[in-house]
Amino acid sequence: MSQEADLINEGLSLMMFGMGFVFVFLTVLVFATSLMSKITLALAPMAPEKATPNARPSVAPVASDPSSDPVLLSVINEAVRQHRARRQ
Amino acid sequence: MDKLMALWTGSGLYNMDAGSLTMIVIGFLLLYLAIRKNFEPLLLVPIGFGGILANIPAAGLAYSAVEQLAHVGSAAQLDQLAAVLGTQFENYKQILDVYYSAPAAVKLTAEQLASDLNYNNGMLYNFYSVAIGSTVAPLLIFMGVGAMTDFGPLLANPRTLFLGAAAQFGIFATVLGAVGMSSLGWMDFSIEQAAAIGIIGGADGPTAIYVSSVLAPELLGAIAVAAYSYMALVPMIQPPIMKALTTEKERAIEMVQLRPVSKLEKIMFPLVLLVLVALLLPDAAPLLGMFCFGNLMRECGVVDRLSDTAQNALINTVTIFLGLSVGSKLVADKFLSTETLGILALGIVAFAIGTAAGVLMAKLMNKLSKTQINPLIGSAGVSAVPMAARVSNKVGLEANPHNFLLMHAMGPNVAGVIGSAVAAGVMIKYVSAIAG
């Protein structure tokens, strides 16, 4: 019985200790990060935006819609026409 | 005729038992889920296939040389093994139990005996000891994840780190659940095992594998399968909880545009994190150190070749070995137990509690601060990058079609990765201190 109660106690104290530590660590990280941002921005003010804050290929939108490109469409149409003509 | 008999007794059909058959069916089920239902296919395809390979009867691909000897050795060889271990041979389970608990020197002698008798480690056993036993594979994956992570949204709004912290509550609540189950007598988990099960709630595959390889390697198969299956189920598990805990009006909150983040800030962030880890929690240094290293390679801009390798070629290579190694832990006599059912049940609870804690934390932050945040991004605090952030975005769009939360949710999402690595470090520290 006492052994089981021990296990529960271990679990409880792990929860308190663990959750407490995670919060302390991340709170310190919040302050450290904000401080770091302030210092860096003061020392090296940001260059004018270069339009790529976070361009990850998986998230980047498709640059253009091929079906709305008149040049591409005419090229495709011409290719299809020639292909059909040759098969006749 | 004798030759024919030998062929028959050596066949898989002759040696098949119910356990192996069940595990092979489970392997096929994992493959089905991965291929047909698109459940984390990058991991479940290798894991499922490894699971099938590990359970091929009589091949013993997942066994060490000594385990092979215990399973298929002749009576004389088994008596030799028993003599080395200082016991009598009863059955292979009993002799292996003696072997596992024997001191290292005796184990070494047993290994030498197995090698003298021409038994070798199985292929998957070797993969496992190289990739996971040494903890190399999960750490390399973590480096690759670091190289793929953009901390921009987090740096623009550092407060979202709190959401990543709150969502780790799922981990610790599950530890409590696991020890609770043991004290009710339903299961028999030690504190190490409970800690390793809890980390499923971190919703982070490499962290879960790392922690369980350190604290409870015997449960690694079940824990990894639970972690990756539930990560695939995030779009189904999270939305009902998120909707239950928020009002229509809260879900429609629009957030202010994130400020742009300078390159220097992005370079400095992994270094700041590294210093904090070094000062406060050296036990998280393997995980967060590799993570920061990968991220620094990405952001510093002078080692694009290394960064490219870390986030593509290397992570893919390591994933293959990691998956097959996890599969090697799906051997019937280790996986088929009531503990596995307990782990699967606790895992989903861990996810649910983590999600709820994140959402509630976001609501609390709204009470305390003027700048409102949409509580839906709180659920993204349970890592599972980028799936959880996409779920926040999707639920947000349902409430307000002009509300794009994806970038806002990426902040708590990567904070969750840091949070679960910190939680992992704390658990390893705490539990190994108890275990002495």
Contacts between the chains, C-beta under 8 A, distances in Angstrom:
chain1	res1	chain2	res2	distance
A	4	B	182	7.4
A	4	B	183	3.8
A	5	B	183	7.3
A	7	B	179	4.8
A	7	B	182	6.0
A	7	B	183	5.5
A	7	B	191	6.5
A	8	B	176	7.9
A	8	B	179	5.7
A	8	B	180	6.7
A	8	B	183	5.4
A	10	B	179	6.7
A	10	B	191	5.0
A	10	B	434	6.4
A	11	B	175	5.5
A	11	B	176	4.5
A	11	B	178	7.5
A	11	B	179	3.7
A	11	B	180	7.2
A	11	B	191	7.2
A	11	B	194	6.5
A	12	B	176	6.7
A	14	B	172	6.7
A	14	B	175	5.8
A	14	B	191	7.3
A	14	B	195	7.0
A	14	B	427	7.0
A	14	B	430	5.5
A	14	B	431	7.4
A	15	B	172	4.0
A	15	B	173	7.1
A	15	B	175	6.4
A	15	B	176	5.5
A	17	B	426	7.0
A	17	B	430	6.1
A	18	B	168	7.9
A	18	B	171	7.4
A	18	B	172	5.0
A	18	B	175	7.9
A	18	B	423	6.0
A	18	B	426	4.6
A	18	B	427	6.3
A	18	B	430	6.7
A	19	B	168	7.0
A	19	B	169	6.2
A	19	B	172	5.3
A	21	B	281	7.4
A	21	B	422	7.2
A	21	B	426	4.8
A	22	B	165	5.1
A	22	B	168	5.1
A	22	B	419	5.8
A	22	B	422	5.2
A	22	B	423	5.3
A	22	B	426	6.7
A	23	B	162	7.8
A	23	B	165	5.1
A	25	B	165	7.9
A	25	B	276	7.1
A	25	B	280	5.9
A	25	B	281	6.5
A	25	B	422	5.0
A	26	B	161	4.6
A	26	B	162	6.6
A	26	B	164	6.6
A	26	B	165	4.2
A	26	B	415	7.1
A	26	B	418	7.2
A	26	B	419	6.3
A	26	B	422	7.1
A	27	B	161	7.9
A	27	B	162	7.6
A	27	B	165	7.9
A	28	B	276	6.2
A	28	B	280	7.1
A	29	B	158	7.8
A	29	B	161	5.8
A	29	B	272	7.7
A	29	B	273	6.7
A	29	B	276	6.0
A	29	B	418	7.3
A	30	B	158	4.7
A	30	B	159	6.5
A	30	B	161	5.0
A	30	B	162	7.1
A	32	B	272	5.1
A	32	B	276	6.2
A	33	B	154	7.8
A	33	B	155	6.5
A	33	B	158	4.5
A	33	B	161	7.6
A	33	B	269	6.6
A	33	B	272	6.4
A	34	B	158	5.4
A	36	B	265	6.9
A	36	B	268	5.2
A	36	B	269	7.1
A	36	B	272	5.2
A	37	B	155	6.3
A	37	B	158	7.7
A	37	B	261	7.9
A	37	B	265	5.3
A	40	B	262	6.4
A	40	B	264	4.7
A	40	B	265	5.0
A	40	B	268	5.9
A	41	B	262	6.6
A	41	B	265	7.4
A	44	B	262	7.0
A	44	B	264	5.3
A	46	B	260	6.8
A	46	B	262	4.5
A	47	B	262	7.9
A	49	B	260	5.9
A	53	B	152	5.9
A	53	B	260	5.3
A	53	B	261	6.8
A	54	B	150	4.6
A	54	B	152	4.4
A	54	B	153	7.4
A	54	B	407	7.7
A	56	B	150	6.2
A	59	B	406	7.7
